[in-house]
Amino acid sequence: MDELQEARERLVNGLGRISDFWGFGKIMGQLYGVLYLSPEAMTLDQMATELGVSKGNVSVNIRGLERLGMVHRSWRRGDRKDYYEAETDFWKIVRDIMKEREKREFDQALSVVQETLDTVRAIGQRAPSEEAQFMAERLARLREFFDTLDKLAQTFLALDELRLGALEKLRFGLKR
Amino acid sequence: MDELQEARERLVNGLGRISDFWGFGKIMGQLYGVLYLSPEAMTLDQMATELGVSKGNVSVNIRGLERLGMVHRSWRRGDRKDYYEAETDFWKIVRDIMKEREKREFDQALSVVQETLDTVRAIGQRAPSEEAQFMAERLARLREFFDTLDKLAQTFLALDELRLGALEKLRFGLKR
């Protein structure tokens, strides 16, 4: 077998294991690996052949990767098939997930916890009970944890912007 | 309906949505919510009744939570049933996942990428080709990304230890 193909398969299987371990399933990691190491965009059929799995299986998993911003779809004029390629900027993937996906979910989660805490505290004031006290304490700790995670994400994004800004300036300086 | 029960259900459903969104399934988040807001350890049967799902479904999902260190199992003398309670120290959960679970996977992932990169570079030196060049570049970028993630996790753990150390000292100081 082609030595490069052998190396490619080793990486693809490695990414499959990590992906499976984190609960996304083996195929999702393998698909990203196949696209990441392909110089050309690929069709669903090509990926199915490469991995030896059904086109339906590829299709489901590629949608998962699209939602995470890890692959992009493109079209070719006069060709009805969809083509896929890997997003190769890993920090962009992390950043986008933190900015969009995570942010929306976080805000929702935070407000559910806050609302429940408000309700439980109001109940506890009207009719004090050990149960209400217990729930209020646990909810307050959960809110504090979510708050801190949110601040960490915001700090990461702020630092990342500073770093990018600094790099841009450096490049601009070098050009002049 | 009991107002506190209503508040509890709102939080449980909120955690279910977040858990589902992140690919762990709704039940896993709901189960953690039920245990987190319960002052007593609970059996599989009690959790199944509380959520209105099968005991088998609860059993599968509780094992997932156990693997993540988010719930702990306990036994009672003369009682054959398993009891479960929530781990309530969120930073401990994050820390343990980073230290054990993630660390092992990371080391494996890093070495797969490094080995593949070495192989591809050796092939490229023996028989230079655009393909080998392309793969070596992509693999080098992937390794760099994994390296940085690893450093970030280590920095987080080091900062966390410093903070804990400082808190311990403070407590010790107050006691004297």
Chai-1 contact restraints between the chains, C-beta under 6 A:
chainA,res_idxA,chainB,res_idxB,connection_type,confidence,min_distance_angstrom,max_distance_angstrom,comment,restraint_id
A,E3,B,I123,contact,1.0,0.0,6.0,A-B,restraint_1
A,L4,B,E131,contact,1.0,0.0,6.0,A-B,restraint_2
A,A7,B,T116,contact,1.0,0.0,6.0,A-B,restraint_3
A,A7,B,T119,contact,1.0,0.0,6.0,A-B,restraint_4
A,A7,B,V120,contact,1.0,0.0,6.0,A-B,restraint_5
A,R10,B,T116,contact,1.0,0.0,6.0,A-B,restraint_6
A,L11,B,T116,contact,1.0,0.0,6.0,A-B,restraint_7
A,G14,B,V112,contact,1.0,0.0,6.0,A-B,restraint_8
A,I18,B,E105,contact,1.0,0.0,6.0,A-B,restraint_9
A,I18,B,A109,contact,1.0,0.0,6.0,A-B,restraint_10
A,F21,B,E105,contact,1.0,0.0,6.0,A-B,restraint_11
A,G23,B,G23,contact,1.0,0.0,6.0,A-B,restraint_12
A,F24,B,G23,contact,1.0,0.0,6.0,A-B,restraint_13
A,L37,B,M135,contact,1.0,0.0,6.0,A-B,restraint_14
A,L37,B,R138,contact,1.0,0.0,6.0,A-B,restraint_15
A,P39,B,F134,contact,1.0,0.0,6.0,A-B,restraint_16
A,F90,B,F145,contact,1.0,0.0,6.0,A-B,restraint_17
A,E105,B,I18,contact,1.0,0.0,6.0,A-B,restraint_18
A,E105,B,F21,contact,1.0,0.0,6.0,A-B,restraint_19
A,A109,B,I18,contact,1.0,0.0,6.0,A-B,restraint_20
A,V112,B,G14,contact,1.0,0.0,6.0,A-B,restraint_21
A,T116,B,A7,contact,1.0,0.0,6.0,A-B,restraint_22
A,T116,B,R10,contact,1.0,0.0,6.0,A-B,restraint_23
A,T116,B,L11,contact,1.0,0.0,6.0,A-B,restraint_24
A,T119,B,A7,contact,1.0,0.0,6.0,A-B,restraint_25
A,V120,B,A7,contact,1.0,0.0,6.0,A-B,restraint_26
A,I123,B,E3,contact,1.0,0.0,6.0,A-B,restraint_27
A,E131,B,L4,contact,1.0,0.0,6.0,A-B,restraint_28
A,F134,B,P39,contact,1.0,0.0,6.0,A-B,restraint_29
A,M135,B,L37,contact,1.0,0.0,6.0,A-B,restraint_30
A,F145,B,F90,contact,1.0,0.0,6.0,A-B,restraint_31
